[in-house]
Amino acid sequence: MIYNFKSIVHKEGNRAFIKIPFNVWEKCGQKGLIPVKVEISDISFECKLVPKGNGIYYIPVIKEVCKKIDFDNELDVHFKIIDGLSRINSNSPYSQEHSIRKIDGITYIKQPHNGCCGQTCLAMLAGISVEEVIKIMKSSKHQASISKVIETLDYFGFSHKKPAYTKGRNVQLPKCCIINVRGENKSHLSIYYDGIYYDPIHGILPVYPYENLISYIEICV
């Protein structure tokens, strides 16, 4: 079912939202973070509705859409509830037979923004810029989840294995992998390739304290 209404865009800090003018719980029969496909002025995008309590929800409007819409006038808004957000690899130009590149070496990249270690690791593997990875992932410049990192590996056509958890043991790492290590306040991702660690914050390192290692994702090269 498609829900239609007229509304305006309002800003809260650096973010833009559209308030849905009805009780979503009652009209749509849904609660929680609800995935939807939205259309505004012939521009369509997917997002999760933001709950504000008691059935009131906002539609978060991404920056790319904000650049194309009129903030001063009332807009025609349409949305429908979907099963889940589309995976980014659903429209990938790559495959395991034709990946973005053959990994035969790593060129070090220092992370340009705090918390974007995952995006930086993917940029080193793919041989592209961090900003390009952020655009492909449709992510912010903050930390990406492991599931989103794996999804992006699939997008690039990299063959990989499931995360292996080390539980602090000193293990023999595969030739190429993304390692997840315990930081001061949260986990941190780095690249291990052929005996060398490429840490987006600390640079190129010959050794890494294995007791800080949480898990790794082997990239098949």
C-alpha positions as CSV (number, residue, x, y, z in Angstrom):
1,M,0.0,0.0,0.0
2,I,1.2,3.5,-0.9
3,Y,0.7,6.3,1.7
4,N,0.3,9.8,0.3
5,F,0.4,13.2,2.0
6,K,1.7,16.8,1.7
7,S,4.4,18.1,4.0
8,I,7.5,20.3,4.2
9,V,11.1,19.5,5.0
10,H,12.5,20.8,8.4
11,K,16.1,20.7,9.7
12,E,17.4,19.5,13.0
13,G,21.1,20.4,13.1
14,N,22.7,19.1,10.0
15,R,19.9,16.6,9.2
16,A,16.7,17.0,7.3
17,F,13.4,15.3,8.0
18,I,9.8,15.2,6.9
19,K,7.2,14.6,9.6
20,I,4.5,12.0,8.7
21,P,1.2,13.7,9.6
22,F,-0.6,10.5,10.9
23,N,-0.1,7.8,13.5
24,V,2.0,5.2,11.7
25,W,1.3,2.5,14.3
26,E,-2.5,2.8,13.7
27,K,-2.5,3.4,10.0
28,C,0.3,1.1,8.9
29,G,0.3,-1.4,11.6
30,Q,4.0,-1.3,12.0
31,K,6.4,-0.4,14.9
32,G,10.2,0.0,15.3
33,L,12.6,1.1,12.6
34,I,10.4,0.7,9.5
35,P,12.1,0.3,6.1
36,V,10.3,2.2,3.3
37,K,10.6,3.4,-0.2
38,V,9.9,7.1,-0.5
39,E,9.1,9.3,-3.5
40,I,9.3,13.1,-3.3
41,S,8.9,15.2,-6.4
42,D,9.7,12.3,-8.6
43,I,12.9,11.5,-6.6
44,S,12.8,8.1,-5.0
45,F,15.0,6.6,-2.2
46,E,15.0,4.0,0.5
47,C,15.4,4.7,4.2
48,K,14.2,3.6,7.7
49,L,11.5,5.8,9.3
50,V,12.7,7.5,12.5
51,P,10.4,6.8,15.5
52,K,9.6,9.8,17.7
53,G,7.3,8.0,20.1
54,N,3.5,7.2,20.3
55,G,3.3,6.4,16.6
56,I,4.9,9.6,15.3
57,Y,7.6,9.1,12.7
58,Y,9.9,11.2,10.6
59,I,11.3,10.4,7.1
60,P,15.0,11.2,7.1
61,V,16.0,13.0,3.9
62,I,19.5,12.2,2.7
63,K,21.8,15.0,1.4
64,E,21.6,13.9,-2.2
65,V,17.8,14.4,-2.1
66,C,18.0,17.7,-0.2
67,K,20.0,19.2,-3.0
68,K,17.1,18.5,-5.5
69,I,14.0,19.6,-3.5
70,D,12.4,22.9,-2.6
71,F,12.6,23.6,1.1
72,D,10.2,26.6,0.9
73,N,7.1,24.9,-0.5
74,E,4.9,22.0,0.5
75,L,5.9,18.7,-1.2
76,D,3.9,15.7,-2.4
77,V,5.3,12.7,-0.4
78,H,4.6,9.1,-1.1
79,F,6.0,6.0,0.7
80,K,5.4,2.3,0.9
81,I,6.7,-0.2,3.5
82,I,9.2,-2.7,2.1
83,D,10.6,-5.9,3.6
84,G,14.1,-4.4,3.9
85,L,16.5,-2.0,2.4
86,S,18.0,-3.1,-0.9
87,R,21.5,-4.4,-0.5
88,I,24.1,-2.3,-2.3
89,N,25.5,-5.3,-4.2
90,S,22.2,-5.8,-6.0
91,N,23.3,-3.4,-8.7
92,S,27.0,-4.1,-8.6
93,P,29.0,-4.1,-11.9
94,Y,31.4,-6.6,-10.4
95,S,31.3,-10.3,-9.7
96,Q,33.7,-12.9,-8.3
97,E,34.7,-13.7,-11.8
98,H,35.3,-10.0,-12.6
99,S,36.1,-8.3,-9.3
100,I,37.1,-4.6,-9.1
101,R,40.8,-5.7,-9.1
102,K,43.1,-8.6,-8.4
103,I,44.6,-8.0,-5.0
104,D,48.4,-8.5,-5.4
105,G,49.5,-5.7,-3.1
106,I,48.2,-3.0,-0.8
107,T,48.7,0.7,-1.1
108,Y,48.4,2.3,2.3
109,I,45.6,4.9,3.0
110,K,45.3,6.8,6.2
111,Q,41.7,7.3,7.2
112,P,40.5,10.8,6.4
113,H,37.7,10.9,9.1
114,N,37.4,9.6,12.6
115,G,35.6,6.3,12.7
116,C,35.8,5.4,9.0
117,C,38.3,2.5,9.4
118,G,36.0,0.1,7.7
119,Q,35.6,2.3,4.6
120,T,39.4,2.9,4.5
121,C,40.1,-0.8,4.6
122,L,37.8,-1.4,1.8
123,A,39.4,1.5,-0.2
124,M,42.8,-0.1,0.3
125,L,41.5,-3.5,-0.9
126,A,39.6,-2.0,-3.9
127,G,42.3,0.5,-4.9
128,I,39.9,3.4,-4.9
129,S,39.5,6.5,-2.6
130,V,37.7,6.4,0.7
131,E,35.2,8.9,-0.5
132,E,34.3,6.6,-3.4
133,V,33.7,3.8,-0.9
134,I,31.5,6.0,1.3
135,K,29.4,6.9,-1.8
136,I,29.0,3.2,-2.8
137,M,28.1,2.2,0.7
138,K,25.7,5.1,1.1
139,S,27.2,5.4,4.5
140,S,28.1,8.4,6.7
141,K,31.7,9.1,7.5
142,H,31.3,7.2,10.8
143,Q,32.0,3.6,11.6
144,A,30.5,1.0,9.3
145,S,29.1,-2.3,10.7
146,I,30.8,-5.6,10.0
147,S,27.7,-6.6,8.0
148,K,28.0,-3.5,5.8
149,V,31.7,-4.2,5.3
150,I,30.9,-7.8,4.2
151,E,28.1,-6.5,1.9
152,T,30.6,-4.1,0.3
153,L,33.2,-6.9,-0.2
154,D,30.4,-8.7,-2.2
155,Y,29.8,-5.5,-4.2
156,F,33.4,-5.4,-5.3
157,G,33.3,-9.0,-6.2
158,F,35.9,-10.1,-3.6
159,S,35.6,-13.8,-2.6
160,H,35.8,-14.1,1.2
161,K,35.0,-16.3,4.1
162,K,32.9,-15.8,7.1
163,P,34.4,-14.0,10.1
164,A,36.6,-16.2,12.2
165,Y,36.8,-15.4,15.9
166,T,40.1,-15.8,17.6
167,K,39.2,-15.3,21.3
168,G,42.6,-13.8,22.0
169,R,44.6,-16.8,20.6
170,N,47.7,-16.3,18.6
171,V,46.6,-17.6,15.2
172,Q,48.2,-17.9,11.8
173,L,46.4,-15.3,9.7
174,P,45.6,-16.0,6.0
175,K,47.6,-14.0,3.4
176,C,44.9,-11.3,3.1
177,C,42.2,-10.4,5.6
178,I,40.4,-7.6,7.4
179,I,41.2,-7.9,11.1
180,N,38.9,-6.6,13.8
181,V,40.8,-5.5,16.9
182,R,39.8,-4.2,20.3
183,G,40.5,-0.5,20.7
184,E,40.2,1.8,23.6
185,N,36.4,2.4,23.4
186,K,35.3,0.3,20.4
187,S,36.5,-2.2,17.8
188,H,38.8,-1.1,15.0
189,L,39.4,-2.6,11.5
190,S,42.7,-2.9,9.7
191,I,44.1,-4.9,6.7
192,Y,46.6,-7.7,7.0
193,Y,48.4,-8.6,3.8
194,D,51.4,-11.0,3.3
195,G,52.9,-10.4,6.8
196,I,52.2,-6.7,7.1
197,Y,49.5,-4.8,8.9
198,Y,48.0,-1.7,7.3
199,D,46.3,0.2,10.1
200,P,44.1,3.2,8.9
201,I,45.2,5.2,12.0
202,H,48.7,4.0,13.0
203,G,50.2,3.3,9.6
204,I,52.1,0.3,8.3
205,L,53.1,-2.1,11.1
206,P,55.2,-5.2,11.1
207,V,53.4,-6.8,14.1
208,Y,50.1,-6.5,15.9
209,P,49.3,-7.6,19.5
210,Y,47.3,-10.8,18.9
211,E,45.6,-10.5,22.3
212,N,43.7,-7.5,20.9
213,L,42.5,-9.4,17.9
214,I,38.7,-10.2,18.0
215,S,38.2,-11.7,14.6
216,Y,39.2,-11.6,10.9
217,I,37.6,-12.0,7.5
218,E,39.7,-13.9,5.0
219,I,39.8,-12.4,1.5
220,C,40.6,-15.1,-1.0
221,V,43.5,-14.0,-3.3
